[in-house]
Amino acid sequence: MVGKVVLVTGVARQLAGRFVRRVQREPEVGRVIAVDAVPPEHDLGDAEFVRADIRQPMIGKILAQHSVDTVVHLDVSGTALGAGGRTQAKETNVIGTMQLLGACQKAPTVRRLVVKSTTSVYGSAPRDAAVFTETTPVKSLPSGGFAKDAVEVEGYVRGFARRRPDVAVAVLRFANILGPRADTPLAEYFDLPILPTVFGYDPRLQFVHEDDVEGVLLVATLEARRGTLNSGTFNIAGDGVLLLSQTARRLGKPTVPVFLPAVTWVGQMLRTAGVTDFSREQIRLLTHGRVVDTRQMRETLGYRPAYSTDETFCDFARSRGPGLLPPDRMARAVDRLAGVLPAAVREAGGADARDGAGAVRS
């Protein structure tokens, strides 16, 4: 059969499964080889599923056996499937990527590599740039979790690109992915009945819709034939930003401000209860936020998202149904509180000053 032979990793996950079903409908794609260590519970269409762990050398044999020319590496995630936990996720992200890249380096048929990454590689810190471009120096590298895995993965990918300059390489740094079918840690956070927030902080957030994830992956995988310069590293996010307080209003959910020193304890409690993966990197995101520039995505990669950040979150919120409070009532309550608190603080400050002055006089 004439056409591209596309190998996709991590197909047991919903987003990868959707991409597999979509890419095989493209006329220039001859075959799709879907790879994962776990059999998918969803349909993969006409793709050929191969059960294989990318941490093992078998992945090299698969590339050679099927004469794969395009590799889409989506098996980079913050959570492991099944009961593997964080250790398995890290091994798959880092060791799996090393093994896959080693196999790609030895495979003469491979001509294109697309790698899923995350804007978490920029970290979240109080003195960060207001907006990150793909070349902005990072002041505080992630110290652990999925974000650190992604930093290591991107380092290995850059090494591969130097060793195989004949292979077109695209690294896609996705903002937080949301949508009706989203199963990410941040989606789990927004599914909580009451949202814990960091007292005194209202971070700016960006989202990318799951449909746009599928769309940009398709462009990065296939558009080279049309002369698009789609090699390089690209920030992927919907236009605009939302404040965390605005997301709570749209969900109709109350927030519980927690003082920063106690946030880690709250996160540990939620993880222990199995409610959500409230990791340290997510806590930093919900404290300082993160915004990225997407000019390269639009101008160089040639992709324009169908959903803005606001539209992405609204679609996600609709899929979750009404919250504890109607959004309009929630907005009025927050506005009233915002008006009352400064006056209360000023009054308390004035009372303290008067008491202090009285104490000095006495």
N, C-alpha and C positions, 0 to 999 in steps of 0.2 A: 504494500500500500504506500503510495507517494504522500509525502507530507511530513511535517515536523513530528518528532517523537519527544513528547514532553513528560518528564518525570516529576511528580509532585510528592513531597514528604508531608507527614503529619495529617494524613487524610481522614483519620478517625475523628478529628475535630470538625465541628459544624462548618466553620468558615472555609476550611480547606476542602471539605466535601462539596460545598456550593461552587467553589472555584473549579473543581474537577468537572462537575456537571456542565459548567458554563464553557470552559475552554475547549472541550471536545466537540462543541457545536461549530467551532470556527473552521471554515473551509480549508485553511492551510495546515490544520492539525490532522495528522494521519492516525496517531495513536497516543493514548495517555496511559502512563504507568503510574498507578497510585500505590504509595508505599507507606506502611506504618507497622509498628510492632503489635498494635491492637487492632483486631478486625472492626471496621466501622459499623455502627448501628444504622446508618443512613444509606440510601441508594447512591451509587457512584456512576450510574448510567452505563455506558459501554466501556468505561475504563477498565483496564486489567489490574486487579488488585494483587499485590505481592506482599505477603506478610514477612516483613524483615525489620530488624532493629538497625537503625543507621549507626549505632555505636559499634557494630560488628563489620568485619571485612566483606561480608556478603554483598554490601551495597555496591562495591566495585564490580562484582560479577554481574549484577543486574544492569549496570550502565553499559557494560560491554555486550551482554547478551542481546539487549534490545537496541543497541546503537543509538543511545539517547543523545540528542543534540541540544536540548533545553532542560535545565533543572530549575524547579521552583521550590525553594527550601522554606516551608511553612512550619516545620516542626521546631519552632523556637517560641517558647511559651512560659508564662509565669507560674503555671500550675501543671501538675502531672495528671494524666488520665488514670483512673483506678486508684489503688491504695499506695502508689509509689511515693507520694509526698515530695517535699522539696528536694531531697537528695536525688531522686530519679529525674526530676525536672532539670536540675543543674547538669547532670550527666548527659541527658539527651541534648540539652542546649549546647553545651561546650564540647564534650567528647564526641557527641554525635556529629556536630558541625565539623570538627577536625577530621573525623573519619570520612565524611561525605566529601569535603574539599580535597582530601588526599586521593580519593577515588576519582573525582573530577579531573584532577591534575594529570592522572595517568590515562584518562579516557580521551583519545584523539578526536572522537566525534562530538564532544561537548563544545558548543559554541556560544551558549548563553547561560547565565546564572542570575537568578532573581532571589534575593534573600529578604525575609521578613525581619524587621528590627522594630525599634520603639523610640519615641522621643524621650523616654526615661533615661537614655544615655546622657542627656544634658544635666540630669539631676534636678533638684529643687532646693534652692538655698536663698537666704535673705538678700544677698548681694549679687544675685544673678542678673544677667542682661534682661531688659524688659521683653525683648523678643529675640529668640535664638534663630540664627541662620545655620545652614549646614556647616559653615566654617567658623562659627563663633567659638573661641577658646572656652573650655569648661573650667570654671573656677573650683568646683567641688565634685569630683568624680563620685559616682555611686559606690558605696562601700559594701554592698551586699545585695542579695536577692536577684530578681529577674533583670533589673537594670544593670547590675555588674556583669551578669551573664551576657547581656547584649553587647556591652563594651568589649568583652573578650571575643565574642563571635565576630564583631565588626573588624577587630584586629586581625583575626585569622583570614577573613575575607580579603582584606587589603593585601595580606601576604600572598594569597592565592592569585590575586589580580596582577601582582608583580611577576609571579612565576609563569603565569599564562596570559600574557598580554593579548593573545589572539582571541580570548574569551571576553565577550561583552558582559559586564557585571553591573547590576543595579541593586542597590541597598535601599529599601523603603522603610523609613522611620515613621511608624504610625503613631498618631496621637491615640488617646484612649478610645477604644472601639465600643460603640453602642448601637443599639437597634432592637427591634422586637425579639430577636432570637439571641441576643448577646448573653454570653455566660462568663464574662470577664470578672475579675475581682472588684472592679469599680461598679459594675452592674449589680453585683451582690451587695455592695455598700448601699447603693441607691434603693435596693429592695428592702432594706431595714425599715421597720415601722417608724422609728425615730432615728434621725441622723445625728450621730455625735460629730461635733465640729471643734476646732481649736479656738479657744476663747481669744477674742481680739483680732482674728484673722478672717478675711473673706477672699480667698484666692481666686485668681482668674484661671479658667479651665477651657480647654479645647477638646472637641470630639470629632471622630470620623465615623460616618455611617457604615454599617456592615455592607451595604450595597456598593458604596464607593470603594471599600476594600477590594471587593471582587472586581470592580471596574478598573481600578488602577493596576491591579495585578495583571489583568488582561492586557492593558496597554504596555506595561513593562515587559511582558512576555513576548508579545507579537509585533509591536509597532516598529521594530528595527527594519522590517521589510519596506516600510514607507519612508525611510530615511530620517526618522526621528532620532535625535541624539538622546537616547534614554539609557545611557550608561552613567554611573555616578551614584551619589547619595542624595536622597530626596526626603524632605519633610512632607508628610501626608496628613492633612487635617482639613476640616471644614472651615469656611471663612468665618471670621468673627470669634468672639469669646463670650463666656457666661461666668458670672460670679457664682460661687457656691451657694450663696443665699438665694440667688435667682433659681437655681435648680431645685432647691427645697420648695420654693413657691410653686413652681410648675408641677411638682409631684404632690403638692398639698400635704406635705409632711412637716411636723415640727422638728426643730433642731435642739440639741442639748450641748451648749458650749462647755468644753472641758478645758481646764487649765493645762498648758503645754506639758508640765512635768508628769501629769497623770494620764496623758493620752496614750503613752506606751503601755501602761498597765491596762487601760481599756481595750487596746488592740489585742493584747495577750489574752484577755478574758474572752473576747469575741472569737479569737482563733481556737482557744481551748474548747469553747462551746460548739465549734464547727459551724458558726453562723456565717462568717465571712473571713477571707484571708486579709486581715487588716495589717498589712506588712509595714515595715519602717519606711519604705519608699513611698507607699501610699499615704502614710501619715505626713511625710514631708510635702507631697503633692497637695494634700488638703490643708497644709499650712501656708506654703509659699506659692503654690500654683506653678504653671508653666505655659508659655505661649511661644509658638514657633512661626517663622516666616515660611510661606508656601509658594513663593514666587518661582522657584526652580521647578516645582511640580507643574505649575501652569505653563511657564514659558519654555522650559527645556524638555521636560517629560511630555508635555502637551496634554495634561489631564486637568479637567475642571470638575470638581466634585458636584454631584447633583444636589447634595444637602449641605447647608451651612451648619455650623456648630449648634445654633439655636434650633434649626429644623431637625437635626439629628436627635437632640435631646427631647424635643416635643414628640417625635415619633416613638422614641423609647418610652416616654411618660404615658402616651396613649395606650401602649401595649400593656402597661402595668395596671391600668384602671385607676379609679379615683383613690386619693389618699385619705388620711384621717380627716382632713379639712378641705373644703372646696378651695381651689387656688385663689379665687378672688378674696375670700375671707382670710386666707392665710396671708395674702399680700397686705391687706388692711391691718391685720394684727401686727405684722412685722414693721410696717410703717409707723404705727402708733408707738410700738416699743422703741423704735429708733428715735422718735421724737421725745419720749419720756426719759430715756436713759441719760442723755447729756445733761438735762436739767437736774436730774437726781444727783448726778456726779458733781455738778457745780454746787448744788445745795449742800451736799455732804462735805465738799471741800471748804465751803464757806463756814459751815458749822465747826469743822476742825480748826479752822484759822481763828474763829472767835474763841473757842475753848482754849486754844494755845495762848492767845493774847491774854485771856483772863488768868491763866495760870501764871504768866509772867508778871502780871500786875500784882497778883496776890503774893 
